[in-house]
Amino acid sequence: MIIVGIFVRLDAIAARWGCHRSTASRILRLASVPVYLLGSKTRGIVRYLHSDIEAFERSRRDPPHPKPDSRDSSPESAKIE
């Protein structure tokens, strides 16, 4: 498998987000961001694709719009008669 892209260290991600390495690792794991193990499994290094990190950050900045409430919440319905 050949992967073309820029790899990012966990330390760099944590510094970018202003959090501890373990926090950044937990966020990425819970968000299912792919991790790449380079080298041997026991003594290899952990890296993330920069494009995956940017995609995750974009998804957090631009959350999907909530569905409209089924009840009428217009200012007209709030009038007391």
N, C-alpha and C positions, 0 to 999 in steps of 0.2 A: 504494500500500500504506500503510495506517494502522496504526501500532503504538502501543498504549497501554501505558505502563509507565514506570518510573523508570529512567533511564539512569545508569550508573556509569562514572567515569573509571578508566583503568588505574592511575593513581597511587593512587587510593583503594583499589583492590583490593590492590595491592602493600603498602600501609600496613596494611591489615586482616590480611594474611597474614604480615607481617613479612619481606618479601623484596624484591628489586630488581624494577623494572618489567619488565626483560627476562625474568626468571624467571617472573613472573606471566603475561606474554604467552605464553611457551613452554608453561606448564602449560595455559592456556586453549586454545591452539591444538591441543595434543596430545589434549585432552579433547573437542575439536570443539564447544566452546561458541561459539554464534553471535556474530559481531562485527557491529556496525552502523556504517557510515561515513556520517556526517552532513555534508552540504555537498558540495563538489566532490570528485572522486576524488583529485585531486593535492594539494589544500590543505584537505581536509575534516578532521573530527575523528573519532576512534575511540571508540566507547562500547559498553558491554555492558549488557544488561538486568539489573536487580537480581534479578529472579525467576530468571533463568538462573544467576546466580552462586550464589544460595541453593540452587537445585536441585543444582548441582554440589557445593557444600559438604555438603549432606545425603547425597549419594551417596558421598562420601568418609568421612563419619562412620559411616554404616550400610552397610558392605560386605555383599554377599550372603553368606549362611552357606555354608561349604564343604560339598561333598557328603561324606557319610560314607564312610569307607574301606571297601573291600570285604572287607578282612581283619578278623577279630574282634579288636578292641583293648580288650575289656572286661577289668576286673581279674581276672575268673575265669580267662581264658586266659593270664594272666601268671604264674600259679602254677607253681612247679616241682614235679614229682612225683617 
